[in-house]
Amino acid sequence: MEHTYQYAWIIPFLPLPVTMSIGFGLLLIPTATKNIRRIWAFPSVLLLSVAMWFSANLSIQQINGTFIYQYLWSWTINNDFSLEFGYLIDPLTSIMSILITTVGIMVLIYSDNYMSHDQGYLRFFAYLSFFNASMLGLVTSSNLIQIYIFWELVGMSSYLLIGFWFTRPIAASACQKAFVTNRVGDFGLLLGILGLYWITGSLEFRDLFEIANNLIHNNVVSSLFASLCASLLFLGAVAKSAQFPLHVWLPDAMEGPTPISALIHAATMVAAGIFLVARLLPLFIVIPYIMNFISLIGVITLLLGATLALAQRDIKRSLAYSTMSQLGYIMLALGIGSYRAALFHLITHAYSKALLFLGSGSIIHSMEPLVGYSPEKSQNMVFMGGLRRYVPITRTTFLLGTLSICGIPPLACFWSKDEILNDSWLYSPSPIFAIIACFTAGLTAFYMFRVYLLTFDGHLRVHFQNYSSTKNNSFYSISIWGKGVPKIVKKNLLLSTMSNKVFFFSKNTYEFDNNITKSIRYFSTSLGNKYTSTYPHESDNTMLFPLLVLVLFTLFIGVIGIHFDEGVMDLDLLSKWVAPSTTLFHPNSNYSVDWYEFFTNALFSVSIAIFGLLIAYILYGSVYSFLQNWGLINLFVKGGPKRIFLDRIKNVIYNWSYNRGYIDIFYTRVLTMGLRGLTKLTQFFDRYVIDGITNGFGVVSFFIGEGIKSMGGGRISSYLFLYLFYVSIFLFIFLFFYKF
């Protein structure tokens, strides 16, 4: 087993050959590299699979009780300063490596088909592999400087992936927003690292924790300065994991391709902030008020994310706010010292949310032939509805992922979220935190089931249009169908096919007819001309395979955290997995369960989730349509002041959610416009004050020179007289002041 640990350093480097090969290929032999572009998916998946095999072996050894392993080598040594690089293998590293590699493999397989007709296919896979390498390097780092290096590489990769379709102004703006927002957190992280090094003189985790703890306990270091350093470190995690108030980049990051949303915003990059807090928890736990501050940020984030998801129309943006809310739950668990519950929910949420994001990509792919290739329409749930008949596999997988996020047993997120809710009652600094967490669980069930109902329930709400204008605008299209123009015809239209072409007698646009049983759409691909249904149709097998695999994780990954009585069966693998870390510094790490208490808590949490599901079904499901058709809606509210009051409340909630809590507007008016005003003020000061003084001296000198020039007569005797006259005056003044 020691042999596997010695070669663990290879894990971060395994995805790099793909990135380097694609880069050199496009530079040296671009034509040949592009001709065999689909081949590059195979080495990408293969090398990441090898990394997953290493990670799985390390995880098995951690579960079997092997202690933490660390290997270091010196980078530079100068007097008292020594910088070392290496890798650290512990339960946190193995958990994160498993998540990154498994979700990464699914995303690579999915992307091979999803991006197959995109002109940036090779660039996409090069970015993906580089991102995977950066994340694996981050989680295996042995010191803070090494973490910071890979932290920045992850940020650069996310910038490239979010702005992958850089020709779209909205995508270019989104990647810039993500980059700038994360720079705020990264600057805080760098200052925190420097402050900790100044205090402890070390950057290695074990030495840093031990020295800092001793200094703080002995009051050698000011608690205020230690709290400031810890807060700056936490600021980096706040930005990377989209916690309030630096969460504003996450919904805009949905402008990237959907596989990127699944990889970055479900299981990997947003989890980097969670990883950092978990890694530094031994330091945070001994600094006054920092744990309470982490809990507070987590509670605000989970509630804010849930409320902002209530009225979103973009399916990916709704899932993004859901991710923000669930990361708030994890941050709350870390803030109350519930290390095991935090890692448990990190695992279950990663697979469930990756399933939902990839499922949304399958939905978007099915909607494109109907509404065109604009993300503003293909991702808009207003145009969806009734898709359960056309995409049954996607619908089933999406439903299971939705129920898991809602906390419905026996799916994965139920076990972890129930544990967080229970620990929030036991260990939160205030019962308000636990109340908000439970209330948000109901909101989560409501908005997630709303997404499902708007997408799959009822009837298709789209009307067909002629999208021939988009035929030549496919540079950044997410479509994998080539350059064909979707058309739909009524059942009685005559259709004739000649020489692989489709001709219609009528070129008019028709409203979508639910009674149509067959219609044919012509499109052209690099493989030849084909025919396919214009209905929303199921994705290809290479896109469905990752969904089915992630469904298995969603169904069964919760088993690793279920605690059985030892007399029956002890399958609580998670406690064994994290035991080497939790026993060192976490007060709330000993997990024991009383079955009566467990069922009582589970009944409470499930009841909240079911209540949210019922409210969503009443408002967005067939029940509301039935009541509205029969005129029974007014029985609940008969009108008058009560109806006006409820309408105002509904409008306030809707506007709050749809406008993102007005936080972006606040940032725009206060920060953006404030900085622009400050820039104009400094420009005015520089132009009219600084430059004015300089130019003023020049003008005054000019006029004095002109005046003196006009006084000159060209006679040397006159100049000598004036010279002696002025010298005598200066001497008189000097002697006068010198005497007195």
Secondary structure, 3 states (H helix, E strand, C coil): CHHHHHCHHHHHHCCHHHHHHHHHHHHHCHHHHHHCHHHHHHHHHHHHHHHHHHHHHHHHHHHCCCCCEEEEEEEEEECCEEEEEEEEECHHHHHHHHHHHHHHHHHHHHHHHHCCCCCCHHHHHHHHHHHHHHHHHHHCCCEHHHHHHHHHHHHHHHHHHHCCCCCCHHHHHHHHHHHHHHHHHHHHHHHHHHHHHHHHCCCEHHHHHHHHHHHHHCCCCCHHHHHHHHHHHHHHHHHHCCCCCCCCHHHHHHHCCHHHHHHHHHHCHHHHHHHHHHHCHHHHCCCCCHHHHHHHHHHHHHHHHHHHCCCCCEHHHHHHHHHHHHHHHHHHHHHCCCHHHHHHHHHHHHHHHHHHHHHHHHHHHHHHHHHCCCHHHHCEHHHCCCHHHCCHHHHHHHHHHHHHHHCCCCCHHHHHHHHHHHHHHHHCCCHHHHHHHHHHHHHHHHHHHHHHHHHHCCCCCCCCCCCHHHCCCCCCCCCCCCCCCCCCCCCCCCEEEECCEEEECCCCCCCCCCCCCCCEEEEEECCEEEEEECCCCCCCHHHHHHHHHHHHHHHHHHHHHCCCCCCCCCCCHHHHHHHHHHHHHCCCCCCCCCHHHHHHHHHHHHHHHHHHHHHHHHHHCHHHHHHHHCCCHHHCCCCHHHHHHHHHHHHHHHHHHHCHHHHHHHHHHHHHHHHHHHHHHHHHHHHHHHHHHHHHHHHHHHHHHHHHHHHCCCCHHHHHHHHHHHHHHHHHHHHHHHHC
